[in-house]
C-alpha cells in the first residue's frame, strides 16, 4: 500500500489502521507526559479483581491504565518491580496523539536483562474528549497541520 499521506487523498480508516496498527496512523503529535498524568477525566473502564467473589467494573485514567498494563506486560517478559515506588520514570514514557484516528498511545520503554523492550498501549478518544482537546487548543485543526 502506498503512503496515504503523500497521495493527497485522505485514506479510509481501514487503510490507516492497516498501515500503522499501534497508533492507527503515521501522523502523530508528541504529547507531554505530565499533562496526561493530570488529566484524570480521560478515563477507561477496567475490571477490578481485588475481591475474588465480586469483580467490579471501575474507571481509571489513561495514564494509570497504561502504567498498570505495561507493568503486567514487563513482568511477563521477566522484569522485577519493587513493591513500593514508581515502576517507570517519565523519560521512559512517550505519549503520542493520533488526530486522524482519534487515539492516544502510551509507549513505555524498559530494559530487561540488557535488552530494550517497548510496550504500546492505545486508547481511543471519544468525541467529548476530542471536543475538550479542541476547545483547549491541544488538537490540530487538520491532519495536515500535524505534519508540519
Biotite code that builds the C-alpha atoms (Angstrom):
import biotite.structure as struc

atoms = struc.array([
    struc.Atom([0.000, 0.000, 0.000], chain_id="A", res_id=1, res_name="UNK", atom_name="CA", element="C"),
    struc.Atom([1.303, 3.465, -0.844], chain_id="A", res_id=2, res_name="UNK", atom_name="CA", element="C"),
    struc.Atom([1.901, 6.014, 1.885], chain_id="A", res_id=3, res_name="UNK", atom_name="CA", element="C"),
    struc.Atom([-1.536, 7.635, 2.464], chain_id="A", res_id=4, res_name="UNK", atom_name="CA", element="C"),
    struc.Atom([-0.086, 10.998, 3.496], chain_id="A", res_id=5, res_name="UNK", atom_name="CA", element="C"),
    struc.Atom([1.702, 11.506, 0.171], chain_id="A", res_id=6, res_name="UNK", atom_name="CA", element="C"),
    struc.Atom([-1.209, 10.743, -2.141], chain_id="A", res_id=7, res_name="UNK", atom_name="CA", element="C"),
    struc.Atom([-3.116, 13.947, -1.314], chain_id="A", res_id=8, res_name="UNK", atom_name="CA", element="C"),
    struc.Atom([-6.284, 11.933, -0.652], chain_id="A", res_id=9, res_name="UNK", atom_name="CA", element="C"),
    struc.Atom([-7.363, 11.102, 2.869], chain_id="A", res_id=10, res_name="UNK", atom_name="CA", element="C"),
    struc.Atom([-7.318, 7.311, 3.250], chain_id="A", res_id=11, res_name="UNK", atom_name="CA", element="C"),
    struc.Atom([-10.169, 5.337, 4.744], chain_id="A", res_id=12, res_name="UNK", atom_name="CA", element="C"),
    struc.Atom([-9.986, 4.388, 8.416], chain_id="A", res_id=13, res_name="UNK", atom_name="CA", element="C"),
    struc.Atom([-9.305, 0.728, 7.499], chain_id="A", res_id=14, res_name="UNK", atom_name="CA", element="C"),
    struc.Atom([-6.351, 1.748, 5.330], chain_id="A", res_id=15, res_name="UNK", atom_name="CA", element="C"),
    struc.Atom([-4.930, 3.871, 8.138], chain_id="A", res_id=16, res_name="UNK", atom_name="CA", element="C"),
    struc.Atom([-5.317, 1.130, 10.748], chain_id="A", res_id=17, res_name="UNK", atom_name="CA", element="C"),
    struc.Atom([-3.668, -1.441, 8.465], chain_id="A", res_id=18, res_name="UNK", atom_name="CA", element="C"),
    struc.Atom([-0.787, 0.920, 7.665], chain_id="A", res_id=19, res_name="UNK", atom_name="CA", element="C"),
    struc.Atom([0.284, 1.610, 11.257], chain_id="A", res_id=20, res_name="UNK", atom_name="CA", element="C"),
    struc.Atom([-1.566, -0.679, 13.651], chain_id="A", res_id=21, res_name="UNK", atom_name="CA", element="C"),
    struc.Atom([-0.174, 0.593, 17.001], chain_id="A", res_id=22, res_name="UNK", atom_name="CA", element="C"),
    struc.Atom([-1.489, 4.142, 16.811], chain_id="A", res_id=23, res_name="UNK", atom_name="CA", element="C"),
    struc.Atom([-3.563, 3.583, 13.733], chain_id="A", res_id=24, res_name="UNK", atom_name="CA", element="C"),
    struc.Atom([-1.778, 6.248, 11.707], chain_id="A", res_id=25, res_name="UNK", atom_name="CA", element="C"),
    struc.Atom([1.655, 7.551, 10.785], chain_id="A", res_id=26, res_name="UNK", atom_name="CA", element="C"),
    struc.Atom([0.645, 11.134, 11.569], chain_id="A", res_id=27, res_name="UNK", atom_name="CA", element="C"),
    struc.Atom([1.037, 11.845, 15.272], chain_id="A", res_id=28, res_name="UNK", atom_name="CA", element="C"),
    struc.Atom([1.735, 14.704, 17.654], chain_id="A", res_id=29, res_name="UNK", atom_name="CA", element="C"),
    struc.Atom([4.097, 14.111, 20.604], chain_id="A", res_id=30, res_name="UNK", atom_name="CA", element="C"),
    struc.Atom([2.477, 14.974, 23.928], chain_id="A", res_id=31, res_name="UNK", atom_name="CA", element="C"),
    struc.Atom([3.764, 15.921, 27.375], chain_id="A", res_id=32, res_name="UNK", atom_name="CA", element="C"),
    struc.Atom([3.563, 13.061, 29.885], chain_id="A", res_id=33, res_name="UNK", atom_name="CA", element="C"),
    struc.Atom([2.917, 15.478, 32.767], chain_id="A", res_id=34, res_name="UNK", atom_name="CA", element="C"),
    struc.Atom([-0.280, 16.712, 31.092], chain_id="A", res_id=35, res_name="UNK", atom_name="CA", element="C"),
    struc.Atom([-1.654, 13.199, 30.697], chain_id="A", res_id=36, res_name="UNK", atom_name="CA", element="C"),
    struc.Atom([-0.836, 12.400, 34.330], chain_id="A", res_id=37, res_name="UNK", atom_name="CA", element="C"),
    struc.Atom([-3.015, 15.312, 35.419], chain_id="A", res_id=38, res_name="UNK", atom_name="CA", element="C"),
    struc.Atom([-5.912, 14.771, 33.001], chain_id="A", res_id=39, res_name="UNK", atom_name="CA", element="C"),
    struc.Atom([-7.896, 12.354, 35.121], chain_id="A", res_id=40, res_name="UNK", atom_name="CA", element="C"),
    struc.Atom([-11.090, 12.985, 33.134], chain_id="A", res_id=41, res_name="UNK", atom_name="CA", element="C"),
    struc.Atom([-9.659, 10.892, 30.249], chain_id="A", res_id=42, res_name="UNK", atom_name="CA", element="C"),
    struc.Atom([-10.756, 7.539, 31.634], chain_id="A", res_id=43, res_name="UNK", atom_name="CA", element="C"),
    struc.Atom([-11.163, 3.960, 30.546], chain_id="A", res_id=44, res_name="UNK", atom_name="CA", element="C"),
    struc.Atom([-13.081, 1.060, 32.039], chain_id="A", res_id=45, res_name="UNK", atom_name="CA", element="C"),
    struc.Atom([-11.304, -1.881, 33.672], chain_id="A", res_id=46, res_name="UNK", atom_name="CA", element="C"),
    struc.Atom([-12.262, -4.842, 35.818], chain_id="A", res_id=47, res_name="UNK", atom_name="CA", element="C"),
    struc.Atom([-11.104, -4.688, 39.430], chain_id="A", res_id=48, res_name="UNK", atom_name="CA", element="C"),
    struc.Atom([-10.497, -8.245, 40.608], chain_id="A", res_id=49, res_name="UNK", atom_name="CA", element="C"),
    struc.Atom([-9.150, -7.418, 44.073], chain_id="A", res_id=50, res_name="UNK", atom_name="CA", element="C"),
    struc.Atom([-12.270, -9.044, 45.549], chain_id="A", res_id=51, res_name="UNK", atom_name="CA", element="C"),
    struc.Atom([-12.313, -12.564, 44.108], chain_id="A", res_id=52, res_name="UNK", atom_name="CA", element="C"),
    struc.Atom([-16.032, -13.070, 44.659], chain_id="A", res_id=53, res_name="UNK", atom_name="CA", element="C"),
    struc.Atom([-17.192, -9.696, 43.350], chain_id="A", res_id=54, res_name="UNK", atom_name="CA", element="C"),
    struc.Atom([-15.186, -8.327, 40.455], chain_id="A", res_id=55, res_name="UNK", atom_name="CA", element="C"),
    struc.Atom([-16.283, -4.788, 39.702], chain_id="A", res_id=56, res_name="UNK", atom_name="CA", element="C"),
    struc.Atom([-16.080, -2.553, 36.688], chain_id="A", res_id=57, res_name="UNK", atom_name="CA", element="C"),
    struc.Atom([-14.246, 0.632, 37.597], chain_id="A", res_id=58, res_name="UNK", atom_name="CA", element="C"),
    struc.Atom([-12.650, 3.558, 35.805], chain_id="A", res_id=59, res_name="UNK", atom_name="CA", element="C"),
    struc.Atom([-9.082, 4.818, 35.823], chain_id="A", res_id=60, res_name="UNK", atom_name="CA", element="C"),
    struc.Atom([-7.226, 7.463, 33.855], chain_id="A", res_id=61, res_name="UNK", atom_name="CA", element="C"),
    struc.Atom([-5.485, 6.636, 30.583], chain_id="A", res_id=62, res_name="UNK", atom_name="CA", element="C"),
    struc.Atom([-2.138, 7.203, 32.297], chain_id="A", res_id=63, res_name="UNK", atom_name="CA", element="C"),
    struc.Atom([-2.896, 4.880, 35.236], chain_id="A", res_id=64, res_name="UNK", atom_name="CA", element="C"),
    struc.Atom([-4.326, 2.260, 32.882], chain_id="A", res_id=65, res_name="UNK", atom_name="CA", element="C"),
    struc.Atom([-1.231, 2.387, 30.669], chain_id="A", res_id=66, res_name="UNK", atom_name="CA", element="C"),
    struc.Atom([1.096, 2.024, 33.653], chain_id="A", res_id=67, res_name="UNK", atom_name="CA", element="C"),
    struc.Atom([-0.903, -0.935, 35.001], chain_id="A", res_id=68, res_name="UNK", atom_name="CA", element="C"),
    struc.Atom([-0.958, -2.711, 31.613], chain_id="A", res_id=69, res_name="UNK", atom_name="CA", element="C"),
    struc.Atom([2.733, -2.006, 30.978], chain_id="A", res_id=70, res_name="UNK", atom_name="CA", element="C"),
    struc.Atom([3.644, -3.363, 34.412], chain_id="A", res_id=71, res_name="UNK", atom_name="CA", element="C"),
    struc.Atom([1.844, -6.635, 33.626], chain_id="A", res_id=72, res_name="UNK", atom_name="CA", element="C"),
    struc.Atom([3.492, -6.761, 30.176], chain_id="A", res_id=73, res_name="UNK", atom_name="CA", element="C"),
    struc.Atom([7.016, -6.208, 31.510], chain_id="A", res_id=74, res_name="UNK", atom_name="CA", element="C"),
    struc.Atom([6.562, -8.634, 34.414], chain_id="A", res_id=75, res_name="UNK", atom_name="CA", element="C"),
    struc.Atom([5.551, -11.290, 31.864], chain_id="A", res_id=76, res_name="UNK", atom_name="CA", element="C"),
    struc.Atom([8.798, -10.534, 29.992], chain_id="A", res_id=77, res_name="UNK", atom_name="CA", element="C"),
    struc.Atom([10.840, -11.068, 33.179], chain_id="A", res_id=78, res_name="UNK", atom_name="CA", element="C"),
    struc.Atom([11.139, -7.609, 34.748], chain_id="A", res_id=79, res_name="UNK", atom_name="CA", element="C"),
    struc.Atom([11.293, -7.321, 38.526], chain_id="A", res_id=80, res_name="UNK", atom_name="CA", element="C"),
    struc.Atom([9.424, -4.421, 40.132], chain_id="A", res_id=81, res_name="UNK", atom_name="CA", element="C"),
    struc.Atom([9.731, -3.276, 43.709], chain_id="A", res_id=82, res_name="UNK", atom_name="CA", element="C"),
    struc.Atom([6.549, -3.495, 45.758], chain_id="A", res_id=83, res_name="UNK", atom_name="CA", element="C"),
    struc.Atom([6.725, 0.215, 46.560], chain_id="A", res_id=84, res_name="UNK", atom_name="CA", element="C"),
    struc.Atom([7.655, 3.100, 44.301], chain_id="A", res_id=85, res_name="UNK", atom_name="CA", element="C"),
    struc.Atom([7.139, 4.076, 40.710], chain_id="A", res_id=86, res_name="UNK", atom_name="CA", element="C"),
    struc.Atom([7.879, 1.362, 38.152], chain_id="A", res_id=87, res_name="UNK", atom_name="CA", element="C"),
    struc.Atom([8.597, 3.845, 35.321], chain_id="A", res_id=88, res_name="UNK", atom_name="CA", element="C"),
    struc.Atom([10.275, 7.228, 35.097], chain_id="A", res_id=89, res_name="UNK", atom_name="CA", element="C"),
    struc.Atom([8.674, 9.966, 32.978], chain_id="A", res_id=90, res_name="UNK", atom_name="CA", element="C"),
    struc.Atom([11.502, 9.919, 30.437], chain_id="A", res_id=91, res_name="UNK", atom_name="CA", element="C"),
    struc.Atom([10.704, 6.249, 29.686], chain_id="A", res_id=92, res_name="UNK", atom_name="CA", element="C"),
    struc.Atom([7.138, 7.136, 28.625], chain_id="A", res_id=93, res_name="UNK", atom_name="CA", element="C"),
    struc.Atom([6.235, 8.603, 25.232], chain_id="A", res_id=94, res_name="UNK", atom_name="CA", element="C"),
    struc.Atom([2.717, 9.876, 24.600], chain_id="A", res_id=95, res_name="UNK", atom_name="CA", element="C"),
    struc.Atom([1.547, 10.377, 21.020], chain_id="A", res_id=96, res_name="UNK", atom_name="CA", element="C"),
    struc.Atom([-1.740, 11.832, 19.818], chain_id="A", res_id=97, res_name="UNK", atom_name="CA", element="C"),
    struc.Atom([-3.085, 10.459, 16.517], chain_id="A", res_id=98, res_name="UNK", atom_name="CA", element="C"),
    struc.Atom([-5.583, 13.038, 15.233], chain_id="A", res_id=99, res_name="UNK", atom_name="CA", element="C"),
    struc.Atom([-6.910, 11.145, 12.199], chain_id="A", res_id=100, res_name="UNK", atom_name="CA", element="C"),
    struc.Atom([-7.904, 8.036, 14.129], chain_id="A", res_id=101, res_name="UNK", atom_name="CA", element="C"),
    struc.Atom([-8.852, 9.741, 17.415], chain_id="A", res_id=102, res_name="UNK", atom_name="CA", element="C"),
    struc.Atom([-6.365, 7.820, 19.541], chain_id="A", res_id=103, res_name="UNK", atom_name="CA", element="C"),
    struc.Atom([-3.668, 8.474, 22.101], chain_id="A", res_id=104, res_name="UNK", atom_name="CA", element="C"),
    struc.Atom([-0.868, 5.925, 22.507], chain_id="A", res_id=105, res_name="UNK", atom_name="CA", element="C"),
    struc.Atom([1.368, 5.498, 25.528], chain_id="A", res_id=106, res_name="UNK", atom_name="CA", element="C"),
    struc.Atom([4.677, 3.829, 24.629], chain_id="A", res_id=107, res_name="UNK", atom_name="CA", element="C"),
    struc.Atom([6.642, 2.701, 27.652], chain_id="A", res_id=108, res_name="UNK", atom_name="CA", element="C"),
    struc.Atom([10.253, 1.584, 27.381], chain_id="A", res_id=109, res_name="UNK", atom_name="CA", element="C"),
    struc.Atom([12.268, -0.553, 29.763], chain_id="A", res_id=110, res_name="UNK", atom_name="CA", element="C"),
    struc.Atom([15.396, -2.662, 29.636], chain_id="A", res_id=111, res_name="UNK", atom_name="CA", element="C"),
    struc.Atom([15.069, -6.249, 30.789], chain_id="A", res_id=112, res_name="UNK", atom_name="CA", element="C"),
    struc.Atom([18.325, -8.176, 31.229], chain_id="A", res_id=113, res_name="UNK", atom_name="CA", element="C"),
    struc.Atom([20.080, -5.646, 28.982], chain_id="A", res_id=114, res_name="UNK", atom_name="CA", element="C"),
    struc.Atom([17.536, -5.970, 26.170], chain_id="A", res_id=115, res_name="UNK", atom_name="CA", element="C"),
    struc.Atom([15.454, -2.862, 25.412], chain_id="A", res_id=116, res_name="UNK", atom_name="CA", element="C"),
    struc.Atom([11.714, -3.567, 25.262], chain_id="A", res_id=117, res_name="UNK", atom_name="CA", element="C"),
    struc.Atom([8.702, -1.433, 24.330], chain_id="A", res_id=118, res_name="UNK", atom_name="CA", element="C"),
    struc.Atom([5.053, -1.680, 25.258], chain_id="A", res_id=119, res_name="UNK", atom_name="CA", element="C"),
    struc.Atom([2.481, 0.411, 23.363], chain_id="A", res_id=120, res_name="UNK", atom_name="CA", element="C"),
    struc.Atom([-0.984, 0.924, 24.822], chain_id="A", res_id=121, res_name="UNK", atom_name="CA", element="C"),
    struc.Atom([-3.517, 2.686, 22.553], chain_id="A", res_id=122, res_name="UNK", atom_name="CA", element="C"),
    struc.Atom([-6.610, 4.413, 23.945], chain_id="A", res_id=123, res_name="UNK", atom_name="CA", element="C"),
    struc.Atom([-9.492, 5.534, 21.722], chain_id="A", res_id=124, res_name="UNK", atom_name="CA", element="C"),
    struc.Atom([-10.739, 9.082, 22.247], chain_id="A", res_id=125, res_name="UNK", atom_name="CA", element="C"),
    struc.Atom([-14.456, 9.818, 22.358], chain_id="A", res_id=126, res_name="UNK", atom_name="CA", element="C"),
    struc.Atom([-15.934, 12.843, 20.615], chain_id="A", res_id=127, res_name="UNK", atom_name="CA", element="C"),
    struc.Atom([-16.306, 14.552, 24.021], chain_id="A", res_id=128, res_name="UNK", atom_name="CA", element="C"),
    struc.Atom([-12.604, 14.070, 24.723], chain_id="A", res_id=129, res_name="UNK", atom_name="CA", element="C"),
    struc.Atom([-11.655, 15.394, 21.283], chain_id="A", res_id=130, res_name="UNK", atom_name="CA", element="C"),
    struc.Atom([-14.012, 18.335, 21.839], chain_id="A", res_id=131, res_name="UNK", atom_name="CA", element="C"),
    struc.Atom([-12.219, 19.217, 25.068], chain_id="A", res_id=132, res_name="UNK", atom_name="CA", element="C"),
    struc.Atom([-8.820, 18.967, 23.363], chain_id="A", res_id=133, res_name="UNK", atom_name="CA", element="C"),
    struc.Atom([-10.081, 21.211, 20.545], chain_id="A", res_id=134, res_name="UNK", atom_name="CA", element="C"),
    struc.Atom([-11.569, 23.745, 22.967], chain_id="A", res_id=135, res_name="UNK", atom_name="CA", element="C"),
    struc.Atom([-8.295, 23.998, 24.891], chain_id="A", res_id=136, res_name="UNK", atom_name="CA", element="C"),
    struc.Atom([-6.161, 24.322, 21.737], chain_id="A", res_id=137, res_name="UNK", atom_name="CA", element="C"),
    struc.Atom([-4.441, 20.949, 22.085], chain_id="A", res_id=138, res_name="UNK", atom_name="CA", element="C"),
    struc.Atom([-5.877, 19.432, 18.897], chain_id="A", res_id=139, res_name="UNK", atom_name="CA", element="C"),
    struc.Atom([-4.607, 20.233, 15.374], chain_id="A", res_id=140, res_name="UNK", atom_name="CA", element="C"),
    struc.Atom([-7.047, 21.936, 13.016], chain_id="A", res_id=141, res_name="UNK", atom_name="CA", element="C"),
    struc.Atom([-6.461, 19.188, 10.452], chain_id="A", res_id=142, res_name="UNK", atom_name="CA", element="C"),
    struc.Atom([-4.239, 16.212, 9.923], chain_id="A", res_id=143, res_name="UNK", atom_name="CA", element="C"),
    struc.Atom([-2.157, 18.363, 7.556], chain_id="A", res_id=144, res_name="UNK", atom_name="CA", element="C"),
    struc.Atom([-1.311, 20.671, 10.490], chain_id="A", res_id=145, res_name="UNK", atom_name="CA", element="C"),
    struc.Atom([0.041, 17.631, 12.309], chain_id="A", res_id=146, res_name="UNK", atom_name="CA", element="C"),
    struc.Atom([2.533, 17.003, 9.504], chain_id="A", res_id=147, res_name="UNK", atom_name="CA", element="C"),
    struc.Atom([4.064, 20.489, 9.821], chain_id="A", res_id=148, res_name="UNK", atom_name="CA", element="C"),
])
